[in-house]
Amino acid sequence: MKVEQTVRCPNCGSPAERSHLFSSKLVRTQCPACDYLMVTSTAGRVIEAYAPGIDTHRFM
């Protein structure tokens, strides 16, 4: 089963798509405006992430 919803992109604020993929226990958020992608497990573990424009050095 797959449930889709429209959310605001955490990277740029544009409308993005969030898909809850229950069969694989994943949540995928993607934004066509800025190419943001975040795939997490339903437990909250990050599986894959791509966020152009976010400076990773500020998190270290």
PDB file with one MODEL, atoms N, CA, C and O in Angstrom:
MODEL        1
ATOM      1  N   MET A   1       0.842  -1.183   0.000  1.00  0.00           N
ATOM      2  CA  MET A   1       0.000   0.000   0.000  1.00  0.00           C
ATOM      3  C   MET A   1       0.882   1.240   0.000  1.00  0.00           C
ATOM      4  O   MET A   1       1.940   1.258   0.628  1.00  0.00           O
ATOM      5  N   LYS A   2       0.445   2.268  -0.702  1.00  0.00           N
ATOM      6  CA  LYS A   2       1.199   3.512  -0.818  1.00  0.00           C
ATOM      7  C   LYS A   2       0.259   4.683  -0.574  1.00  0.00           C
ATOM      8  O   LYS A   2      -0.807   4.768  -1.184  1.00  0.00           O
ATOM      9  N   VAL A   3       0.652   5.581   0.318  1.00  0.00           N
ATOM     10  CA  VAL A   3      -0.112   6.789   0.600  1.00  0.00           C
ATOM     11  C   VAL A   3       0.762   7.977   0.263  1.00  0.00           C
ATOM     12  O   VAL A   3       1.904   8.064   0.714  1.00  0.00           O
ATOM     13  N   GLU A   4       0.224   8.898  -0.533  1.00  0.00           N
ATOM     14  CA  GLU A   4       0.980  10.095  -0.920  1.00  0.00           C
ATOM     15  C   GLU A   4       0.321  11.335  -0.333  1.00  0.00           C
ATOM     16  O   GLU A   4      -0.901  11.415  -0.213  1.00  0.00           O
ATOM     17  N   GLN A   5       1.160  12.299   0.030  1.00  0.00           N
ATOM     18  CA  GLN A   5       0.656  13.573   0.522  1.00  0.00           C
ATOM     19  C   GLN A   5       1.577  14.684   0.052  1.00  0.00           C
ATOM     20  O   GLN A   5       2.758  14.459  -0.213  1.00  0.00           O
ATOM     21  N   THR A   6       1.026  15.881  -0.048  1.00  0.00           N
ATOM     22  CA  THR A   6       1.809  17.057  -0.421  1.00  0.00           C
ATOM     23  C   THR A   6       2.238  17.764   0.859  1.00  0.00           C
ATOM     24  O   THR A   6       1.416  18.059   1.726  1.00  0.00           O
ATOM     25  N   VAL A   7       3.537  18.031   0.963  1.00  0.00           N
ATOM     26  CA  VAL A   7       4.118  18.716   2.121  1.00  0.00           C
ATOM     27  C   VAL A   7       5.027  19.828   1.604  1.00  0.00           C
ATOM     28  O   VAL A   7       5.286  19.913   0.403  1.00  0.00           O
ATOM     29  N   ARG A   8       5.501  20.663   2.489  1.00  0.00           N
ATOM     30  CA  ARG A   8       6.493  21.677   2.133  1.00  0.00           C
ATOM     31  C   ARG A   8       7.887  21.063   2.201  1.00  0.00           C
ATOM     32  O   ARG A   8       8.210  20.331   3.137  1.00  0.00           O
ATOM     33  N   CYS A   9       8.699  21.367   1.208  1.00  0.00           N
ATOM     34  CA  CYS A   9      10.067  20.869   1.180  1.00  0.00           C
ATOM     35  C   CYS A   9      10.856  21.482   2.335  1.00  0.00           C
ATOM     36  O   CYS A   9      10.836  22.701   2.504  1.00  0.00           O
ATOM     37  N   PRO A  10      11.545  20.675   3.129  1.00  0.00           N
ATOM     38  CA  PRO A  10      12.357  21.226   4.212  1.00  0.00           C
ATOM     39  C   PRO A  10      13.595  21.966   3.719  1.00  0.00           C
ATOM     40  O   PRO A  10      14.235  22.685   4.485  1.00  0.00           O
ATOM     41  N   ASN A  11      13.936  21.793   2.442  1.00  0.00           N
ATOM     42  CA  ASN A  11      15.114  22.439   1.870  1.00  0.00           C
ATOM     43  C   ASN A  11      14.780  23.816   1.298  1.00  0.00           C
ATOM     44  O   ASN A  11      15.481  24.789   1.576  1.00  0.00           O
ATOM     45  N   CYS A  12      13.707  23.905   0.496  1.00  0.00           N
ATOM     46  CA  CYS A  12      13.413  25.175  -0.193  1.00  0.00           C
ATOM     47  C   CYS A  12      12.025  25.731   0.086  1.00  0.00           C
ATOM     48  O   CYS A  12      11.756  26.886  -0.246  1.00  0.00           O
ATOM     49  N   GLY A  13      11.137  24.948   0.684  1.00  0.00           N
ATOM     50  CA  GLY A  13       9.800  25.426   1.015  1.00  0.00           C
ATOM     51  C   GLY A  13       8.760  25.238  -0.077  1.00  0.00           C
ATOM     52  O   GLY A  13       7.589  25.552   0.134  1.00  0.00           O
ATOM     53  N   SER A  14       9.152  24.740  -1.220  1.00  0.00           N
ATOM     54  CA  SER A  14       8.210  24.491  -2.316  1.00  0.00           C
ATOM     55  C   SER A  14       7.362  23.257  -2.003  1.00  0.00           C
ATOM     56  O   SER A  14       7.722  22.461  -1.135  1.00  0.00           O
ATOM     57  N   PRO A  15       6.242  23.096  -2.704  1.00  0.00           N
ATOM     58  CA  PRO A  15       5.462  21.866  -2.518  1.00  0.00           C
ATOM     59  C   PRO A  15       6.280  20.636  -2.909  1.00  0.00           C
ATOM     60  O   PRO A  15       6.899  20.605  -3.972  1.00  0.00           O
ATOM     61  N   ALA A  16       6.274  19.641  -2.055  1.00  0.00           N
ATOM     62  CA  ALA A  16       7.010  18.393  -2.280  1.00  0.00           C
ATOM     63  C   ALA A  16       6.047  17.229  -2.077  1.00  0.00           C
ATOM     64  O   ALA A  16       4.938  17.404  -1.574  1.00  0.00           O
ATOM     65  N   GLU A  17       6.484  16.052  -2.472  1.00  0.00           N
ATOM     66  CA  GLU A  17       5.654  14.865  -2.345  1.00  0.00           C
ATOM     67  C   GLU A  17       6.242  13.921  -1.306  1.00  0.00           C
ATOM     68  O   GLU A  17       7.429  13.598  -1.344  1.00  0.00           O
ATOM     69  N   ARG A  18       5.396  13.483  -0.379  1.00  0.00           N
ATOM     70  CA  ARG A  18       5.822  12.498   0.613  1.00  0.00           C
ATOM     71  C   ARG A  18       5.027  11.221   0.368  1.00  0.00           C
ATOM     72  O   ARG A  18       3.797  11.242   0.324  1.00  0.00           O
ATOM     73  N   SER A  19       5.742  10.111   0.211  1.00  0.00           N
ATOM     74  CA  SER A  19       5.117   8.818  -0.038  1.00  0.00           C
ATOM     75  C   SER A  19       5.416   7.880   1.122  1.00  0.00           C
ATOM     76  O   SER A  19       6.572   7.699   1.506  1.00  0.00           O
ATOM     77  N   HIS A  20       4.382   7.296   1.667  1.00  0.00           N
ATOM     78  CA  HIS A  20       4.516   6.282   2.718  1.00  0.00           C
ATOM     79  C   HIS A  20       4.358   4.934   2.037  1.00  0.00           C
ATOM     80  O   HIS A  20       3.270   4.591   1.574  1.00  0.00           O
ATOM     81  N   LEU A  21       5.438   4.172   1.975  1.00  0.00           N
ATOM     82  CA  LEU A  21       5.453   2.874   1.316  1.00  0.00           C
ATOM     83  C   LEU A  21       5.374   1.796   2.395  1.00  0.00           C
ATOM     84  O   LEU A  21       6.397   1.368   2.929  1.00  0.00           O
ATOM     85  N   PHE A  22       4.182   1.369   2.704  1.00  0.00           N
ATOM     86  CA  PHE A  22       3.974   0.466   3.841  1.00  0.00           C
ATOM     87  C   PHE A  22       4.560  -0.920   3.609  1.00  0.00           C
ATOM     88  O   PHE A  22       5.024  -1.552   4.558  1.00  0.00           O
ATOM     89  N   SER A  23       4.550  -1.408   2.374  1.00  0.00           N
ATOM     90  CA  SER A  23       5.070  -2.756   2.122  1.00  0.00           C
ATOM     91  C   SER A  23       6.569  -2.855   2.397  1.00  0.00           C
ATOM     92  O   SER A  23       7.048  -3.896   2.846  1.00  0.00           O
ATOM     93  N   SER A  24       7.313  -1.777   2.131  1.00  0.00           N
ATOM     94  CA  SER A  24       8.758  -1.783   2.384  1.00  0.00           C
ATOM     95  C   SER A  24       9.134  -0.998   3.644  1.00  0.00           C
ATOM     96  O   SER A  24      10.316  -0.879   3.968  1.00  0.00           O
ATOM     97  N   LYS A  25       8.146  -0.466   4.348  1.00  0.00           N
ATOM     98  CA  LYS A  25       8.342   0.288   5.586  1.00  0.00           C
ATOM     99  C   LYS A  25       9.263   1.484   5.389  1.00  0.00           C
ATOM    100  O   LYS A  25      10.155   1.735   6.199  1.00  0.00           O
ATOM    101  N   LEU A  26       9.034   2.224   4.295  1.00  0.00           N
ATOM    102  CA  LEU A  26       9.836   3.402   3.974  1.00  0.00           C
ATOM    103  C   LEU A  26       8.956   4.632   3.809  1.00  0.00           C
ATOM    104  O   LEU A  26       7.775   4.530   3.475  1.00  0.00           O
ATOM    105  N   VAL A  27       9.552   5.799   4.051  1.00  0.00           N
ATOM    106  CA  VAL A  27       8.912   7.084   3.783  1.00  0.00           C
ATOM    107  C   VAL A  27       9.856   7.855   2.874  1.00  0.00           C
ATOM    108  O   VAL A  27      11.022   8.054   3.215  1.00  0.00           O
ATOM    109  N   ARG A  28       9.363   8.293   1.716  1.00  0.00           N
ATOM    110  CA  ARG A  28      10.194   9.015   0.748  1.00  0.00           C
ATOM    111  C   ARG A  28       9.621  10.419   0.556  1.00  0.00           C
ATOM    112  O   ARG A  28       8.442  10.579   0.241  1.00  0.00           O
ATOM    113  N   THR A  29      10.470  11.433   0.748  1.00  0.00           N
ATOM    114  CA  THR A  29      10.095  12.823   0.502  1.00  0.00           C
ATOM    115  C   THR A  29      10.974  13.334  -0.620  1.00  0.00           C
ATOM    116  O   THR A  29      12.199  13.237  -0.554  1.00  0.00           O
ATOM    117  N   GLN A  30      10.338  13.888  -1.666  1.00  0.00           N
ATOM    118  CA  GLN A  30      11.115  14.408  -2.792  1.00  0.00           C
ATOM    119  C   GLN A  30      10.502  15.707  -3.287  1.00  0.00           C
ATOM    120  O   GLN A  30       9.285  15.889  -3.274  1.00  0.00           O
ATOM    121  N   CYS A  31      11.383  16.611  -3.725  1.00  0.00           N
ATOM    122  CA  CYS A  31      10.973  17.929  -4.208  1.00  0.00           C
ATOM    123  C   CYS A  31      11.477  18.117  -5.637  1.00  0.00           C
ATOM    124  O   CYS A  31      12.682  18.047  -5.879  1.00  0.00           O
ATOM    125  N   PRO A  32      10.572  18.356  -6.584  1.00  0.00           N
ATOM    126  CA  PRO A  32      11.007  18.578  -7.957  1.00  0.00           C
ATOM    127  C   PRO A  32      11.644  19.958  -8.171  1.00  0.00           C
ATOM    128  O   PRO A  32      12.366  20.157  -9.148  1.00  0.00           O
ATOM    129  N   ALA A  33      11.388  20.899  -7.277  1.00  0.00           N
ATOM    130  CA  ALA A  33      11.916  22.258  -7.445  1.00  0.00           C
ATOM    131  C   ALA A  33      13.414  22.342  -7.154  1.00  0.00           C
ATOM    132  O   ALA A  33      14.149  23.012  -7.879  1.00  0.00           O
ATOM    133  N   CYS A  34      13.871  21.661  -6.092  1.00  0.00           N
ATOM    134  CA  CYS A  34      15.283  21.778  -5.703  1.00  0.00           C
ATOM    135  C   CYS A  34      16.025  20.443  -5.729  1.00  0.00           C
ATOM    136  O   CYS A  34      17.205  20.391  -5.384  1.00  0.00           O
ATOM    137  N   ASP A  35      15.358  19.373  -6.129  1.00  0.00           N
ATOM    138  CA  ASP A  35      15.971  18.045  -6.249  1.00  0.00           C
ATOM    139  C   ASP A  35      16.268  17.413  -4.889  1.00  0.00           C
ATOM    140  O   ASP A  35      17.134  16.543  -4.794  1.00  0.00           O
ATOM    141  N   TYR A  36      15.573  17.832  -3.844  1.00  0.00           N
ATOM    142  CA  TYR A  36      15.721  17.261  -2.497  1.00  0.00           C
ATOM    143  C   TYR A  36      15.165  15.843  -2.478  1.00  0.00           C
ATOM    144  O   TYR A  36      14.137  15.573  -3.100  1.00  0.00           O
ATOM    145  N   LEU A  37      15.830  14.940  -1.774  1.00  0.00           N
ATOM    146  CA  LEU A  37      15.355  13.574  -1.590  1.00  0.00           C
ATOM    147  C   LEU A  37      15.750  13.093  -0.209  1.00  0.00           C
ATOM    148  O   LEU A  37      16.899  13.242   0.207  1.00  0.00           O
ATOM    149  N   MET A  38      14.791  12.516   0.498  1.00  0.00           N
ATOM    150  CA  MET A  38      15.066  11.896   1.795  1.00  0.00           C
ATOM    151  C   MET A  38      14.237  10.620   1.878  1.00  0.00           C
ATOM    152  O   MET A  38      13.013  10.656   1.751  1.00  0.00           O
ATOM    153  N   VAL A  39      14.908   9.497   2.091  1.00  0.00           N
ATOM    154  CA  VAL A  39      14.239   8.219   2.267  1.00  0.00           C
ATOM    155  C   VAL A  39      14.596   7.737   3.670  1.00  0.00           C
ATOM    156  O   VAL A  39      15.768   7.587   4.014  1.00  0.00           O
ATOM    157  N   THR A  40      13.560   7.499   4.470  1.00  0.00           N
ATOM    158  CA  THR A  40      13.767   7.024   5.835  1.00  0.00           C
ATOM    159  C   THR A  40      12.945   5.766   6.060  1.00  0.00           C
ATOM    160  O   THR A  40      11.975   5.504   5.349  1.00  0.00           O
ATOM    161  N   SER A  41      13.346   4.997   7.054  1.00  0.00           N
ATOM    162  CA  SER A  41      12.527   3.864   7.472  1.00  0.00           C
ATOM    163  C   SER A  41      11.415   4.415   8.352  1.00  0.00           C
ATOM    164  O   SER A  41      11.491   5.549   8.825  1.00  0.00           O
ATOM    165  N   THR A  42      10.384   3.612   8.569  1.00  0.00           N
ATOM    166  CA  THR A  42       9.304   4.080   9.440  1.00  0.00           C
ATOM    167  C   THR A  42       9.777   4.219  10.884  1.00  0.00           C
ATOM    168  O   THR A  42       9.104   4.851  11.699  1.00  0.00           O
ATOM    169  N   ALA A  43      10.926   3.635  11.204  1.00  0.00           N
ATOM    170  CA  ALA A  43      11.520   3.796  12.533  1.00  0.00           C
ATOM    171  C   ALA A  43      12.334   5.086  12.646  1.00  0.00           C
ATOM    172  O   ALA A  43      12.774   5.445  13.739  1.00  0.00           O
ATOM    173  N   GLY A  44      12.539   5.791  11.515  1.00  0.00           N
ATOM    174  CA  GLY A  44      13.248   7.063  11.543  1.00  0.00           C
ATOM    175  C   GLY A  44      14.695   7.014  11.091  1.00  0.00           C
ATOM    176  O   GLY A  44      15.368   8.044  11.112  1.00  0.00           O
ATOM    177  N   ARG A  45      15.199   5.861  10.685  1.00  0.00           N
ATOM    178  CA  ARG A  45      16.591   5.763  10.209  1.00  0.00           C
ATOM    179  C   ARG A  45      16.685   6.291   8.791  1.00  0.00           C
ATOM    180  O   ARG A  45      15.841   5.976   7.951  1.00  0.00           O
ATOM    181  N   VAL A  46      17.707   7.092   8.517  1.00  0.00           N
ATOM    182  CA  VAL A  46      17.918   7.629   7.172  1.00  0.00           C
ATOM    183  C   VAL A  46      18.527   6.543   6.294  1.00  0.00           C
ATOM    184  O   VAL A  46      19.570   5.977   6.619  1.00  0.00           O
ATOM    185  N   ILE A  47      17.857   6.260   5.174  1.00  0.00           N
ATOM    186  CA  ILE A  47      18.318   5.256   4.228  1.00  0.00           C
ATOM    187  C   ILE A  47      19.098   5.933   3.103  1.00  0.00           C
ATOM    188  O   ILE A  47      20.168   5.469   2.709  1.00  0.00           O
ATOM    189  N   GLU A  48      18.551   7.029   2.594  1.00  0.00           N
ATOM    190  CA  GLU A  48      19.192   7.770   1.514  1.00  0.00           C
ATOM    191  C   GLU A  48      18.821   9.234   1.658  1.00  0.00           C
ATOM    192  O   GLU A  48      17.691   9.557   2.025  1.00  0.00           O
ATOM    193  N   ALA A  49      19.772  10.130   1.371  1.00  0.00           N
ATOM    194  CA  ALA A  49      19.504  11.561   1.465  1.00  0.00           C
ATOM    195  C   ALA A  49      20.298  12.310   0.413  1.00  0.00           C
ATOM    196  O   ALA A  49      21.466  12.010   0.162  1.00  0.00           O
ATOM    197  N   TYR A  50      19.648  13.287  -0.196  1.00  0.00           N
ATOM    198  CA  TYR A  50      20.308  14.161  -1.155  1.00  0.00           C
ATOM    199  C   TYR A  50      19.637  15.517  -1.039  1.00  0.00           C
ATOM    200  O   TYR A  50      18.436  15.642  -1.277  1.00  0.00           O
ATOM    201  N   ALA A  51      20.402  16.525  -0.679  1.00  0.00           N
ATOM    202  CA  ALA A  51      19.850  17.859  -0.494  1.00  0.00           C
ATOM    203  C   ALA A  51      20.830  18.884  -1.016  1.00  0.00           C
ATOM    204  O   ALA A  51      21.658  19.385  -0.256  1.00  0.00           O
ATOM    205  N   PRO A  52      20.756  19.209  -2.301  1.00  0.00           N
ATOM    206  CA  PRO A  52      21.669  20.206  -2.847  1.00  0.00           C
ATOM    207  C   PRO A  52      21.421  21.565  -2.189  1.00  0.00           C
ATOM    208  O   PRO A  52      20.283  21.954  -1.926  1.00  0.00           O
ATOM    209  N   GLY A  53      22.488  22.250  -1.940  1.00  0.00           N
ATOM    210  CA  GLY A  53      22.377  23.582  -1.343  1.00  0.00           C
ATOM    211  C   GLY A  53      22.468  23.602   0.161  1.00  0.00           C
ATOM    212  O   GLY A  53      22.574  24.681   0.743  1.00  0.00           O
ATOM    213  N   ILE A  54      22.431  22.454   0.823  1.00  0.00           N
ATOM    214  CA  ILE A  54      22.595  22.416   2.268  1.00  0.00           C
ATOM    215  C   ILE A  54      24.075  22.158   2.555  1.00  0.00           C
ATOM    216  O   ILE A  54      24.648  21.167   2.101  1.00  0.00           O
ATOM    217  N   ASP A  55      24.665  23.051   3.302  1.00  0.00           N
ATOM    218  CA  ASP A  55      26.089  22.954   3.622  1.00  0.00           C
ATOM    219  C   ASP A  55      26.280  21.943   4.749  1.00  0.00           C
ATOM    220  O   ASP A  55      25.869  22.192   5.882  1.00  0.00           O
ATOM    221  N   THR A  56      26.897  20.814   4.448  1.00  0.00           N
ATOM    222  CA  THR A  56      27.089  19.768   5.448  1.00  0.00           C
ATOM    223  C   THR A  56      28.113  20.150   6.510  1.00  0.00           C
ATOM    224  O   THR A  56      28.118  19.550   7.584  1.00  0.00           O
ATOM    225  N   HIS A  57      28.971  21.115   6.253  1.00  0.00           N
ATOM    226  CA  HIS A  57      29.989  21.518   7.222  1.00  0.00           C
ATOM    227  C   HIS A  57      29.367  22.165   8.455  1.00  0.00           C
ATOM    228  O   HIS A  57      29.972  22.149   9.527  1.00  0.00           O
ATOM    229  N   ARG A  58      28.178  22.730   8.323  1.00  0.00           N
ATOM    230  CA  ARG A  58      27.568  23.369   9.493  1.00  0.00           C
ATOM    231  C   ARG A  58      27.053  22.350  10.500  1.00  0.00           C
ATOM    232  O   ARG A  58      26.769  22.706  11.643  1.00  0.00           O
ATOM    233  N   PHE A  59      26.927  21.075  10.092  1.00  0.00           N
ATOM    234  CA  PHE A  59      26.469  20.027  10.984  1.00  0.00           C
ATOM    235  C   PHE A  59      27.615  19.310  11.678  1.00  0.00           C
ATOM    236  O   PHE A  59      27.377  18.501  12.574  1.00  0.00           O
ATOM    237  N   MET A  60      28.834  19.584  11.293  1.00  0.00           N
ATOM    238  CA  MET A  60      29.991  18.884  11.859  1.00  0.00           C
ATOM    239  C   MET A  60      30.684  19.717  12.907  1.00  0.00           C
ATOM    240  O   MET A  60      31.677  19.279  13.486  1.00  0.00           O
TER     241      MET A  60
ENDMDL
END
